[in-house]
Amino acid sequence: MQTRDEALAKIAATILDLETLATRNSDRLDFHELSVWGIKAALEAAYAAGQEAK
């Protein structure tokens, strides 16, 4: 079973194409332009992961 942080990192990587969710103290690395449909897909995946964890 994945931890919450592992599940979020996987969603961020696969859906949002983010290398990491860690703060790197660089605007270029910490801020990203994301489409609303990508954000929606990530939120749906996070919701589904939460439902499966119950």
HELIX and SHEET records of a PDB file:
HELIX    1   1 ARG A    4  THR A   14  1                                  11    
HELIX    2   2 ASP A   27  ASP A   30  1                                   4    
HELIX    3   3 VAL A   36  ALA A   53  1                                  18    
END                                                                             
